[in-house]
Amino acid sequence: MSTPSHTPKPPGATAVLALADGTLFWGRGVGALGEVVGEVCFNTAMTGYQEVMTDPSYAGQIVTFCFPHIGNVGTNAEDIESTVPAARGCVLRADITEPANWRATGALNDWLMARGLVGISGVDTRQLTRRIRDLGAPSGVIAHAADGVFDIPALLAKAQGWPGLEGMDLAAEVTCTQTYAWDETLWSLDGGYGRLSDPRFHVVAIDYGAKRNILRNLASLGCKVTVVPAQAGFDEVMAHQPDGIFLSNGPGDPAATGTYAVPVIKQLIETGKPLFGICLGHQMLALALGAKTYKMATGHRGANHPVKDHTTGKVEITSMNHGFAVDRASLPAGVSETHTSLFDNVLEGLAVDGKPVFSVQYHPEASPGPEDSHYLFKRFVDLMDARRV
């Protein structure tokens, strides 16, 4: 039901996606009634829609799912990355599929409605994805009204007035408000999620929008995890006497969050303790080391991105969600590129020469390969273990 700009509303349309350039995509509303504004991006993964919608790194964004059959595995209380969904809305090709999975406890449309998430189906997502690929991620508004009545000029003005992600500190919106302990381990078929009973290491995770499965990976390798808010200072982090420090994933512009995070990271590097960063944590580590970041035209979002690890020569299939990247040319002496995207040659990982400090841009806790990147958590643990000898 997608249409070019200014085309009259087709019969039966109860939702519209209005882009800042005036393009309208008509469709059928799903989820909650109302309006949401954000950056319109696309995700190429064939599954994991519940994890995507609850990934804090999607704060401020409307997600277009390239895979047409969304809703087929239903929803449950386990496959979430945060309690409150971070994505602002979703764009679908087909009507939401009925659940057909033994782990499902509910339907996706009900799940969206219960969380106030607005969506639209019936959109030509191939057309929209090509538009984003060629012209960059636009600002847009999804409006869902039961009567199908919309004030199009007002929606376009709202989309045009949204400032975009560049310059936004969204980590402050999704971080925890107080320190807490994490001991839940990875899910298993026979027992579900487990609990860490005998920790070997203590990791302080700075929460810029941490995903639960990242914390589970750390706990599964024997790490007691203390999670602190994004604004935590150096003294607050070190008061926990950590064996290692983790810089989490998160949304928004790393330069904006870096105004308060980078000075702390610089001090943490100087402690000599192992430090591991993912996604936004990777970007801000780079800033702390003297490199620069930039806004990508379309970003990387999906579960099929090949990355080469230059330390091993191996290629791994990774899950990604980032709209900013580290400028390779800005890496200072003593900082090496360790991982590179084989799609477009973007820098995907770095390490500090002679120090136990490294990071990756992608999400190694996910399972697209299915576990190609889990070794990075072991690499972090090995660095902590080496300092106990």
Secondary structure, DSSP 8 states (H G I E B T S, - for coil): -B--TT----TT--EEEEETTS-EEEEEEEESSEEEEEEEEEE--SS-HHHHHH-GGGTTEEEEESSS--STT-B-SSS-SSSS----EEE-SS-------TT--B-HHHHHHHTT-EEEES--HHHHHHHHHHH---EEEEEE-TT----HHHHHHHHHH---STT---HHHHS-SS-EEE-EEEEETTTEEEE--S-SEEEEEEESS--HHHHHHHHHTTEEEEEEETT--HHHHHTT--SEEEE----S-HHHHHHHHHHHHHHHHHTT--EEEETHHHHHHHHHTT--EEEEEEEEEEEEEEEEETTTTEEEEEEEEEEEEE-GGG--TTEEEEEEETTT--EEEEEETTSSEEEESSBTTS-SSSSTTTHHHHHHHHHHHHTT-
